[in-house]
Amino acid sequence: MTAILALCLWFVAIVVLWKIVAQYRRGEHDLLSMRNIFLLGFMLFQLSSAAVSLLTGEYAAFYLMTPVPTGLRYLAMAVLFLLIMLWAYRRGWLALRLADRLPRTDVAPGSLALLVLAFMMTGLAFVLKFSVKIPLISIIASDVGLGAAAVACGLVGWVWSRRFFNPLLATLAAVIILLNVGNVLSGTFGRRGLVGLFLTLGWGMYYSSWRYLPWKLVLRRLALVSVPGVIFLALFSSVRTSSGDRSLGAYFQAITQVSNLEHGVLDLLRGQDTGPAGLWTIENYPDRIPPRHLMTIRYFLVYPVPRAWWPQKPLPLSIQLPELANIPGVPWGQLTIGAGFIGNAQAEGGWYALILYALLTGLFLRFLDRLILNSVYSPFVVLPVASALGQMLALARGEPSSFAFIFIETATIMWACMLLAAKFLAWTGLSATAELAGLHMHQLLDQTDQPESSSVAGA
């Protein structure tokens, strides 16, 4: 029976994937959107992760006594969440009106100005990560620094996609990407920052020019730029340490000498044991452990309050799970285990919490996608809104409250910075001046470009 439940979860994931591709082919929805990034994370962390556990009978460090009824409830909650979330997204309601009221810009400078801005964002990312040492402020600076690094990659992708096979632009893009990858990797353990860089790079390429190409060509080009990122992410996953104290040189040495691609890919596909954690919460809440109603919403509201100022600040489910599940060898507070939207909803009220979270998620995603479509031709809006895509992809894993807050915090600050940059360029006329000064660069690019022959189109 558990094998049948696993197949049902995978079937739901296939249906969701089919819906994404079918709507894109019909021109009803963009291939790259906040909704689809979230759905990709939901398929990985909630559907596939639970399906693997139910099929193999391996539930990581979580012990299940009744996997069949638990799996049935999990499947029903996953389907209900998706149906309500997609319905709320389609309706829009207040989210559409709110997005339409926010400021927008149509400023879209040319290649040279965007490349200069990409290098400036790269420098800002380094400053925010390594130079801000003020307690508490440094945490915000680190989050925003990851956003600046992602925007830098998105900017270079915006330019590179228009001359994708130009060796000069490819070299400049490689320099900016490698600088920001090195910044993100230094002294880190989590993968969300690295994922955000690669996603925002593809995001910039898509919204700059690939969005308007035939769908088959778009898929081939996105695959071409995605495969190296996935391989690097898998290699990093196989050597990362929970202490997060490795230097950049140590990480590259480990990746080149002891990394294991197969192990890294399997680690990615397991979805960080989100499925087993969600199944465990269903089996233990509310019969064995009393629920904390709507704690995800409450913790989102108090997340920015430092624990040093509020020692009794409530703990989210992801921090409590290792102790609640009696997972051995886990020091208190040093490991978080996300149970995803399904697990959090079960631990915070059950069905009514699931419905509420699905409604809010659908409206939140529609708000973000509407913001992008309102200024779809401007990198000064499209890219900062996508500056924390790693958080969006992982939102379905959890902790949803903290990931959502970091996403909003990063996107808001980066959006304000980019709008100020756009107004400065428009006010001073530097964008036009930069483009006139860059005529020689464009001529050089034209000389080194390869024509879009049939062999290129088939790449």
Order of alpha helices (4+ residues) and beta strands (2+ residues): alpha-alpha-alpha-alpha-alpha-alpha-alpha-alpha-alpha-alpha-alpha-alpha-alpha-alpha-alpha-alpha-alpha-alpha-alpha-alpha-alpha-alpha-alpha
